[in-house]
Every structure is written in structure tokens, then in C-alpha cells.
Amino acid sequence: MPSKENFSQVNSPNQAPVLPEPSATELEHSHNLKQEIIQQIQQHDGKIPFEHFMQLALYAPGFGYYSAGTRKFGAEGDFITAPEISPIFSQVLAIQSQQMLEQVKQKNNDTADILEFGAGSGKMALEIIIFLSQRDSLPNNYYILDLSADLIDRQKTFLQNELKQRGKKDLFERFTWINQLPSDFNGVILANEVLDAMPARLIKIDKQQLYERFVGFDEDQNEFIWIDQKTDDKHLVQSQKIIQSLFTHGLTAEAYENSCYIS
């Protein structure tokens, strides 16, 4: 039988942070997302992989954190990343990108692109493309890979407006939005604070046995619960061999295809 434990208490800090009270609209939205996840759990025999749970929580259309339309970045949002504070961070990346683009172009018939994972508000992309244009080192294409339709719309609006104000509106033609990795790519790949927004599988090693962590729902307690289930998935087994050589039993790790990251 799979083991079960309380979802909210596992790995929680000793003292819960003090958070602002959500509005009635936010509570309703949270309830709707919760019901969407519960429905998915019920449709999958009472449990879904944590990867599926995370995908729904972040990207469920109309409900997920990055898909619901609320502001995420800056003083009016929930968090601030380096590109939101100052253009310096983006310009430093642009310097390194310029060097790498030049090397790629030398080996690839003067062709090189940039691919940015999860462009957020678009500020980093803006500063990088302007910096490179001022030094005659533009990429042929600046790809943005994002799964949130809401963020994509915000990025397009922001970049169009800002580039127009700075007299660089033609640079917008360099941008292309994609939802999966291109089959053929030569250039620079950028990813700033994006790994935590990528749904991951959770694995747990205990007494030489490999488990995958699923999420269920306890109707009596009205809460999500962990369900650990033994697995022989070849990708997870490969991860097990890597981390068993380095860490003790009881470890929980995040797994992305053939890679694993310790959590």
C-alpha cells in the first residue's frame, strides 16, 4: 500500500510566515483552482503525480498562478527579480551574450539566435536586445519560450510600447514566441529564475527503495495529502543511482527527465 502523510505539514518551516489576508475574489479564485485540482485527482484514481499537481497550480488555464491574469512582478506583484530592479543585470548578460553570439556566428554562416526561458515581464529581453543593437551584435531571432498566455500578452505589449518609446520599434520583429524547444537551434540560451516554475517529479529514497510522490485529497480532512508509491521508472531509477552515491536515505529530490535536483 502507498504511504500517506499530510500535504501541508511536510517540509514546512517551524514558524509560518505572516501573510496578508486574501480578498473575497482571491479566496473564490483559490477555491476554484482547488476544485479543478481535486477533479483531476478524482479522474486519476485518487492521485496525480506531483508534476501534474504543480502544472495545474501554475498553468491551469484561467486558474493557475501564471495563467490567471494577475500581476506577478514588481511592487504591485508578489516578487521582484534582478531585471525588475535595474538594467545592469540584463546588460551584464548582454555583454556575455554578445561574445557568445559572435563565436556562434563565426561557425554558423553568420547566424545565431537567443532563446530565453520564461521572460517574465519582458524587461530583461528589452535591455538585452537594445544593448546588442547599440553594438551591432543583434541575434537573428530572439525566441521567448513561455507557457503562460497571459504573460505572453503582457510581454508583447510591454516590448512593443517600450521599443517604440526608445525609437527602436523595428527590433520587435526579432522576437518570436514559442511553446516548445526548437528542433534546430544555434545560439545563446538564457534562463533567469525559471527552474522553480518548471513542473518536476518528486522522488524519495528510503531503505534502498525508490518512491515517486503523488498528491491525493482527503475528503474527511478537506486537505491535500502526499501518497508515496514504489516505482521502477527507468529515468527515476537512473536518478536514484546518482543521488544514493552522495546522500543518505530519506532524501527527497526533484527529477526532470534524466536529471535530478536535490530539494
PyMOL commands that set and color helices and strands:
alter all, ss='L'
color gray80, all
select helices_A, chain A and resi 24-43+50-59+82-85+88-107+123-134+149-165+169-174+195-197+234-244
alter helices_A, ss='H'
color red, helices_A
select strands_A, chain A and resi 3-6+48-49+113-117+142-145+175-178+187-191+201-206+209-218+223-230+252-256+259-262
alter strands_A, ss='S'
color yellow, strands_A
deselect
rebuild
show_as cartoon
